Amino acid sequence: MTEMEKNLQSLNLIPIDMLFEIFLNLPAKSLASSPLYPGTISVCIDGVLYYSATSSFTTDEPLFLVRFGLRSESLEVASKFPEGLESSNRITLINYHGKVAVADVSEYRYGDFKLWVLEDAKKQQWSKEQRISIHTGVTGKLHEGLEILGTSNMGEIIFAPNYFKELVLYFLDHKNNKIRSVELEGNTKYKFRDFYKVFTFLHYVESVMLI
């Protein structure tokens, strides 16, 4: 592995909150003037920060996917969000096998969700909508208090808890419709400095937030 590859890999270990702090403190010359307003969902893949944005604060405006290179300090619109995405209220960005993907969890309570993958960023080409359905037996293990983090090295979609009610990760093999769970050691009744929100990262992270 080259030195540059190591540096790029290390960027994935930086928490999103810290990435935004870096972004906000960059010199003005590195930020291209843009009429877009940043959204609240983001994901960092190979040293590139992807986040949602709109041209105004109204909910009926189309969503854009913005790409910011942490090393090159380049800022550009990567693509419009995929067609067929009816609502932006319950969506998230994830790392899907090294590619940025949009997961629509608006129907998650009914046991399924939709997934689009940005297959070609240059051509702004998204994959066709994948509706991932989960049978009743599997749905019983999942609940609305979970968020989709991304995928494992085995291609499983990872679900993690939002709050300290439980410390269990779920790994969904959507092709074979199987799910496995991993319980993390810890005391869910303990107040971590009165923080009830769980911040889960797919890889080991060094963060000043944990000190």
N, C-alpha and C positions, 0 to 999 in steps of 0.2 A: 504494500500500500504506500503510495507516494505521500509526501508531506501535505500537498494540497488536498488530497482525498481525506487525510486525517482531519484537516481543518474543516472541510465541508461536513464531515461526519459529526464533528463536535458541535456544529451549529444545531443539529437536531436534538442536542441534550439541553438546550436553553429553553426554559419555560416560556410560554407564550406571553405572559405578562411582562417578562423581562425583555422579550423581543420588541414589544410595543414601546417600552421605555427607551430602548436603543433607537428605534425608529423616530420617536419624537425629539430626540436630542441630536439628530443628524443635522449638518449644516444645510442652510436653505438652498444652496446650489445643487444639492443632491436630490431635491424633491421637485419633480416636474409639476408645473401648475396644472391642476385638474379640478373640474367642477364636481367630481364625485364625492359623495359622503360615505365614509367607511361604515361598515356594519359591525356586527358583534361576533361573527363566526370567522375562524381562521385555522390554518394548519401550516406547519413548516415542513418542507420536504427538500432534502439535499441543499440546504442553504438558501432556499427560496421561500419567502413568506407569502402565502395566498390568503386573501380575505375578501369578503363580500362588500359591495358598494352599490349605491344608487345615485341617480342624478338629482334627486330631491328627497325630502323627508316623507313624502306621501307613500302610502303602502302600495299604490297601484303602478308605481314606476318599475320598469324592468330592472332585474338584478344583473350586476356585472361581477366578474371574477378578476380581481386585481392581483398582480404579481410584483413583489418587491425583492430584488436580489440583495442579500445582506452584504456581500462582498463588493459587487459592482455598484451598489447604491442606485440601481436602475429601477424605475417605477413605470409600469405600463399595464394597460388593460389586457388581460390574457384572453378573455372571452366573455360573451354573454352567457348567462346561465342557460341550461338546456331547455329546449321547448318541451312543453308538457308539465313543467313545474308549476302547479296551480297556485301554490301558496308559499310564502317565505317565512311563515310563522314558526314552523316546526322543521327546519332543515339544519343540517350540520355539514361541515367539510371534514373529510377524513383522508388519511393516507391509505390508498387501496393498491397494494402491491407496487408501491413507489410512484403511483400516479394520484393526482388530486381527484377526489370524487365528491359528489353531492348526495347525501342521504336524506330523503324526505320521510320523517317519522310521524307525519300527521295521522296516519292510520295504524300507528304502532300498537295502540291499545286493542286493536282488533286482530293482532297477530301477524301483521305484515308491514313492510315498508318498501320504498322505492329507492333505486340506486342508479346514478349516472356517473360514468367515468370519462374524464377528459383524455381521450385516446391520442389526439394530436393537437398540441397547443398552438402550433404555427397555423394550422388550418382551422383552428377553433372547432374541432370535430369531437363531439361527445358520442359515447356509446348509446345504443338504444336503451330505453328504460328497462331496468331489470326489477320486476316485482318479486321480492323475496318473501314468500309466505312461510309461516311457521304453523305446524299442526297444533292442535289443542294440547296434546300431551307435553309439548315443548314450551308452549306459551305459558303454561302454569308456572314455570321457573322464572320467566321474565316478567317485568312489571314496569310501570311508567317512571319509576324512580331511577331508571338506568339511562346511561348515555352511550352512544356508539363512539368508540375511540379510534378504530381503524382495523387493520388486519394483522394477524400473526404471520410468522414465517411459513406456516402451514396453510395459509389462506383462510383461516377462520376469522370471522367478524367478532371483534371483542366488545363486550358490553361491560360497563363499570358503574358502580353506584354513584349517585350525586351527593348523598348525605351519609352520615355515620350510623344509619340504622343497621347497616350490614356492611361487611368488608368482603364481598364475594365478587369475583370476576367470572364472566360467562363467555365461553368460546363457542360460537355457532358455526358449524359446517353446513352451509346452506345448500350445498349440492346434495349431500346425503341426509339432510334434515336431522342432524344430530347435534347435541349440545353437551358440553362438559363444563363443570364449574370448579373453581379454585378458591378456597377460602383463605384469606390472609390473616395472619396472626395479629391480634390487637384487641383492645377493649373498646367496643362501640359505645359504651356508656361514659367513657372518659371524655372530658371537655378539653379539646386541644386549643387552649387559650380562647375558648368560647367560639371557635370556628367549627361550624357544623358541615360546611361544604367540603367535599373530598376532591382533591386534585390528583388525577391519575395520569401517569405517563407510561408510554409503552416501553421505554428504555430507561436505564439508570440516569438520574438527573442530579446535578449539583446545583442547589439553589439557595440563595440567601434567605428565601422565604421560610426555609426549614430550620434556620438557626434560631 
